[in-house]
């Protein structure tokens, strides 16, 4: 099994604001245990279905579109 990693990066403030408005928030501090388990399961199922993106391609696109400062 591959080891997960955490990535910290700076995001263009305008893009960040748009994403925050468009995407539902996932805040584990405000979620119950069952909701957290459900969200994790959805993520695992996405991985199994191949609903993933290559990290190098994603970051290359961010850099091309100047989404990352």
C-alpha positions as CSV (number, residue, x, y, z in Angstrom):
1,X,0.0,0.0,0.0
2,X,1.3,3.4,-0.9
3,X,2.1,5.8,2.0
4,X,-0.1,9.0,2.1
5,X,1.4,12.4,2.1
6,X,0.3,15.9,3.2
7,X,1.1,18.8,0.9
8,X,1.0,22.4,2.0
9,X,1.0,25.1,-0.6
10,X,-0.1,28.7,-1.2
11,X,-3.2,29.3,-3.3
12,X,-4.1,32.4,-5.2
13,X,-6.6,34.2,-2.8
14,X,-9.2,34.8,-5.6
15,X,-9.1,31.1,-6.6
16,X,-9.4,30.1,-2.9
17,X,-12.4,32.3,-2.4
18,X,-14.1,30.9,-5.5
19,X,-13.4,27.3,-4.4
20,X,-14.7,27.9,-0.9
21,X,-18.0,29.3,-2.3
22,X,-18.4,26.5,-4.9
23,X,-17.4,23.4,-2.9
24,X,-19.1,22.1,0.2
25,X,-16.9,22.3,3.3
26,X,-15.6,19.2,4.9
27,X,-14.7,20.0,8.5
28,X,-14.0,17.0,10.7
29,X,-14.4,19.1,13.8
30,X,-18.0,19.7,13.0
31,X,-18.8,16.1,11.8
32,X,-19.9,13.1,13.7
33,X,-18.0,9.9,13.6
34,X,-20.4,8.2,11.1
35,X,-20.2,11.2,8.7
36,X,-16.4,11.1,8.8
37,X,-16.5,7.3,8.1
38,X,-18.9,7.9,5.2
39,X,-16.7,10.6,3.7
40,X,-13.6,8.4,4.0
41,X,-15.5,5.5,2.4
42,X,-16.6,7.7,-0.5
43,X,-12.9,8.6,-1.0
44,X,-11.8,5.0,-0.9
45,X,-14.5,4.1,-3.5
46,X,-13.3,6.9,-5.8
47,X,-9.8,5.6,-5.6
48,X,-10.9,2.0,-6.4
49,X,-12.9,3.4,-9.4
50,X,-9.9,5.2,-10.6
51,X,-11.3,8.7,-9.9
52,X,-7.9,10.0,-9.2
53,X,-5.5,12.5,-10.8
54,X,-1.8,12.3,-11.3
55,X,-0.3,14.8,-8.8
56,X,2.3,16.0,-11.3
57,X,-0.3,16.8,-13.9
58,X,-2.5,18.6,-11.4
59,X,0.4,20.8,-10.2
60,X,1.6,21.4,-13.7
61,X,-1.9,22.7,-14.6
62,X,-2.0,24.9,-11.5
63,X,1.3,26.4,-12.5
64,X,0.2,27.0,-16.1
65,X,-3.0,28.7,-14.9
66,X,-1.2,30.6,-12.1
67,X,-3.5,29.1,-9.5
68,X,-0.5,28.7,-7.1
69,X,1.3,31.7,-5.9
